[in-house]
């Protein structure tokens, strides 16, 4: 039993990874996949394209906290996100994160 996590650690002899680490990795992969899907189908074609492409390129490399920032941004709604990214409305402080800045930079490149 791992004293830090309180879970039984079983080594996967094929990969050398702990089963616990594999579960955490699988959860992260599933989270990223879910967010890519959600970002690609927000309801507004413009935000679908922008956020969907951004998600495919950037989400796999973001930290867990940054993924949470992205989730929170998606909850704001596609019309608001679009207005913020286009500069039509000011970005509320709770959404003016590093992830939002990455999205704005990504829009400029695309």
Secondary structure, DSSP 8 states (H G I E B T S, - for coil): -BTTTTB---B-TTT--BHHHHHHHHHHHHHHHHHHHHHHTSSSHHHHHHHHHHHHHHGGGS-HHHHHHHHHHHHT-HHHHHHHHHTSS---GGG-SHHHHHHHHHHHH-
